[in-house]
Amino acid sequence: MSWAKESITEFVLLGFSDQPWLEFPLFLVFLTSYIVTIFGNLNIILVSHLDPKLHTPMYFFLANLSVIDLCYITCTVPQMLVNLRSIRKVISFGGCVVQLFMFLALGATECVLLPVMSFDRFVAICRPLHYSVIMHQRLCFQLAAISWIIGFGNSVWLSILTLQLPRCGHYVIDHFLCEVPALLKLSCADVTANEAELFFVSVFFHLTPLSLILTSYAFIARAILKIQSAEGRQKAFGTCSSHLIVVSLFYGTALSVYLLPQSPHSKNRRKMVPLFYGIIAPMLNPLIYTLRNKEVKDAFKRLIKRVFLSKN
């Protein structure tokens, strides 16, 4: 029996209800994070699109990352904010399906996009004379499209596998969002195969891209060390440092859950990872790229100046 045949109308999201004293502070933190994330990522998208100096592969992929972050936080935080200030902490069946699908799709898309961004940096530093020939506009669009297609294709598969399981009247989700592991616990069927598939997908979408990124940066590091001038080395490293920080935050959090041994605190740890993916990372990414990137800051200043002059 599938979930659709059980006339499901809504689910209860326990979230942080076992610690009610945390709900109002969390509401303020999540609301602030949401506003900062929307503002920061929209700025990156706007300056990347409007400033001709940023019409390069690096900023094209960065704009794609910002779109992912905007969608990521929008598919989780509004519902969380509502539930944090409500007595009945529920989500409709349709809302749960959309949240499940988007969370899976965006996470997998980012996993593929990050190694694409590292490949761009590899070509820029290790093959500078051929950069414009290799990283042409068509290839950039193809790489971005492949990232989105793989991410959403993976989501369709996992979502269908999860939603077709019978739940036998269970409707209370011990989480603050509709995520696969939490939904599997509602099923009254054997979910061993589903858990194995989820583990395989998690390892594939984390370890494979991370291996490609580390390989790219091994070549990049070797190329940077060959640069004679300290100024040249610093400039080359500066173009990679923001991406390295984002990669470290993203994969470091994921691997801490999937590779560390289980413990009595694993339940809370597994709750915190989606919280990081869905709220913290989307907020930090634009801050990391803007605060550490002179080109983005200069482009933003030019945009503000242009807007100010147009009003006068």
C-alpha positions in Angstrom: 0.0 0.0 0.0 1.4 3.4 -1.0 1.2 6.6 1.0 -1.1 8.1 -1.6 -3.7 5.3 -1.0 -3.8 6.0 2.8 -5.5 9.4 2.4 -2.7 11.3 4.2 -3.6 14.9 4.6 -0.8 16.2 7.0 2.1 15.2 9.1 3.2 16.4 12.6 6.8 17.7 12.6 8.2 17.3 16.2 11.1 19.6 15.4 12.3 21.2 18.6 9.1 20.6 20.6 11.0 18.6 23.2 12.9 21.8 24.1 10.1 24.5 23.9 12.4 27.1 25.6 14.5 27.1 22.5 11.7 27.8 20.0 11.6 31.6 20.3 15.4 32.1 20.2 15.5 29.7 17.2 12.7 31.6 15.5 14.7 34.9 15.7 17.9 33.2 14.6 16.2 31.4 11.6 14.4 34.6 10.6 17.6 36.6 10.7 19.4 33.9 8.7 16.7 33.8 6.1 16.8 37.6 5.5 20.6 37.6 5.4 20.6 34.7 3.0 18.0 36.1 0.6 19.8 39.5 0.6 23.3 38.0 0.1 22.5 35.5 -2.6 20.3 38.0 -4.6 23.2 40.4 -4.5 25.6 37.8 -6.0 23.1 36.9 -8.7 22.4 40.5 -9.6 26.1 41.7 -9.7 27.1 38.5 -11.7 24.3 39.2 -14.2 24.6 43.0 -14.4 28.3 43.7 -14.2 30.1 42.8 -17.5 33.4 42.3 -15.7 31.8 39.3 -13.9 30.6 37.6 -17.1 33.1 34.8 -16.6 32.7 31.0 -15.9 33.7 31.5 -12.2 30.8 33.9 -11.5 28.4 32.0 -13.7 28.8 28.9 -11.5 28.8 31.1 -8.4 25.4 32.5 -9.5 24.2 28.9 -9.9 25.3 28.2 -6.4 23.4 31.2 -5.1 20.2 30.1 -6.9 20.6 26.7 -5.1 21.1 28.4 -1.8 18.0 30.6 -2.3 15.9 27.6 -3.1 17.4 25.5 -0.3 16.5 28.0 2.4 13.1 28.8 0.9 12.0 25.1 0.9 12.7 24.7 4.6 12.8 27.9 6.7 9.3 29.4 6.0 7.6 26.2 7.2 10.0 26.0 10.2 9.2 29.6 11.2 5.5 28.9 11.1 5.8 25.8 13.2 8.1 27.4 15.7 5.3 30.0 16.5 2.4 27.5 16.2 0.9 25.1 18.7 0.1 22.6 16.0 3.4 21.8 14.2 2.2 20.3 11.0 2.9 20.2 7.3 0.5 19.2 4.6 1.1 16.0 2.6 1.7 18.1 -0.6 4.0 20.4 1.3 6.0 17.4 2.6 6.4 15.9 -0.8 7.6 19.2 -2.3 10.0 19.7 0.6 11.4 16.2 0.3 11.8 16.5 -3.4 13.5 19.9 -3.4 15.8 19.1 -0.4 17.1 16.0 -2.2 17.4 17.7 -5.6 19.2 20.8 -4.4 21.6 18.9 -2.1 22.6 16.5 -5.0 22.9 19.5 -7.4 25.3 21.3 -5.1 27.3 18.1 -4.7 27.9 18.0 -8.4 28.3 21.8 -8.9 31.1 22.1 -6.3 33.5 19.9 -8.3 32.5 21.7 -11.5 33.6 24.9 -9.8 36.9 23.3 -8.8 37.5 22.2 -12.4 37.0 25.8 -13.5 39.7 26.9 -11.0 42.0 24.0 -12.1 41.8 25.2 -15.8 42.3 28.9 -14.8 45.5 28.2 -12.8 47.0 25.1 -14.5 46.0 25.9 -18.1 45.8 29.8 -18.1 46.7 30.2 -21.8 43.9 27.8 -22.8 41.3 28.9 -20.3 39.1 30.9 -22.7 39.2 28.0 -25.2 38.4 25.2 -22.7 35.9 27.1 -20.5 33.8 28.4 -23.3 30.2 29.5 -22.8 28.6 26.4 -24.2 30.6 24.1 -21.9 29.7 26.2 -18.9 26.0 25.9 -19.7 26.4 22.2 -20.3 28.2 21.6 -17.0 25.6 23.6 -15.1 22.8 21.8 -16.8 24.3 18.4 -16.0 24.6 19.4 -12.4 20.9 20.3 -12.2 19.7 17.3 -14.2 21.7 14.8 -12.0 20.5 16.5 -8.9 16.8 16.4 -9.8 17.0 13.0 -11.4 18.4 11.6 -8.2 15.6 13.3 -6.3 12.9 11.8 -8.4 14.3 8.3 -7.8 14.7 8.6 -4.1 11.4 10.4 -3.6 9.4 7.8 -5.4 11.2 5.0 -3.4 10.4 6.7 -0.1 6.8 7.8 -0.9 5.6 4.4 -2.1 6.3 2.8 1.3 3.2 2.1 3.5 3.1 3.9 6.8 0.2 2.1 8.5 -1.2 5.2 10.2 2.1 6.7 11.4 2.2 10.5 10.8 4.5 11.9 13.5 7.9 12.9 12.0 10.7 13.2 14.5 12.3 16.0 12.6 11.8 19.6 11.6 11.5 18.8 7.9 10.5 16.0 5.5 13.8 14.2 5.0 14.3 10.6 3.7 15.7 9.0 6.9 12.9 10.5 9.1 10.2 9.4 6.6 11.6 5.9 6.4 11.0 5.6 10.2 7.3 6.0 9.6 7.0 3.0 7.4 5.7 -0.3 8.7 7.5 -2.2 5.9 11.1 -3.5 5.8 13.2 -0.5 4.8 16.6 -2.2 4.7 16.8 -1.9 0.9 15.8 1.8 1.1 18.4 2.5 3.8 21.1 0.7 1.7 20.2 2.7 -1.4 20.2 5.9 0.7 23.7 5.1 2.1 25.0 4.3 -1.4 23.6 7.5 -2.8 25.0 9.5 0.1 28.5 8.0 -0.3 28.4 8.4 -4.1 27.3 12.1 -4.0 29.8 13.0 -1.3 32.9 10.9 -1.7 33.1 11.0 -5.5 32.8 14.8 -5.9 35.1 15.3 -2.9 37.7 13.0 -4.5 37.5 15.0 -7.7 37.9 18.3 -5.8 40.9 17.1 -3.9 42.5 15.9 -7.1 41.9 19.3 -8.7 43.4 21.2 -5.8 46.4 18.9 -5.7 47.3 20.0 -9.2 46.4 23.6 -8.4 48.7 23.6 -5.3 51.5 22.2 -7.4 51.0 24.9 -10.0 50.8 27.7 -7.4 54.1 26.5 -5.8 55.8 26.9 -9.2 54.8 30.5 -9.5 57.9 32.6 -8.9 56.5 35.8 -7.4 54.8 35.9 -4.0 52.2 38.3 -5.4 51.3 35.8 -8.1 51.0 32.9 -5.7 48.8 35.0 -3.4 46.5 36.1 -6.3 46.2 32.5 -7.5 45.4 31.2 -4.0 42.9 34.0 -3.5 40.8 32.8 -6.4 40.5 29.4 -4.8 40.3 30.2 -1.0 36.6 31.0 -0.9 35.7 27.8 -2.8 37.9 25.8 -0.5 36.2 27.1 2.6 32.7 26.4 1.1 33.8 22.9 0.2 35.2 22.2 3.7 32.0 23.4 5.4 29.8 21.4 3.0 31.6 18.1 2.9 33.0 18.3 6.4 29.5 18.4 7.9 28.2 15.6 5.7 31.1 13.2 6.3 30.8 13.8 10.1 27.4 12.2 9.9 27.8 9.4 7.3 31.3 8.2 8.3 31.6 8.8 12.1 30.5 5.8 14.3 26.9 5.9 15.6 26.5 7.2 19.2 23.7 8.1 21.6 23.9 11.6 20.1 23.6 10.4 16.5 19.9 11.2 16.4 20.5 14.9 17.2 23.5 15.0 15.0 21.4 13.8 12.0 18.9 16.6 12.7 21.7 19.2 12.7 23.1 18.3 9.3 19.9 19.3 7.4 19.8 22.4 9.5 23.3 23.2 8.4 22.6 22.4 4.7 19.3 24.2 4.7 20.1 27.3 6.7 23.7 27.9 7.8 25.5 27.1 4.5 23.2 29.2 2.3 23.8 32.1 4.7 27.6 31.6 4.9 28.3 31.1 1.2 27.5 34.6 -0.1 29.3 36.1 3.0 32.4 34.0 2.2 32.5 34.9 -1.5 31.7 38.6 -1.0 33.9 39.3 2.1 37.0 37.5 0.6 36.5 38.5 -3.1 37.6 42.0 -4.2 36.0 41.6 -7.6 32.5 41.0 -6.1 32.9 43.8 -3.7 34.0 46.2 -6.4 31.1 45.1 -8.7 28.7 45.6 -5.9 30.0 49.2 -5.3 29.7 49.9 -9.1 26.1 48.6 -9.0 25.2 50.8 -6.0 26.9 53.8 -7.7 25.0 53.2 -10.9 21.7 52.9 -9.1 22.4 56.1 -7.1 23.4 58.1 -10.2 20.3 56.9 -12.1 18.1 58.4 -9.4 19.8 61.7 -9.7 
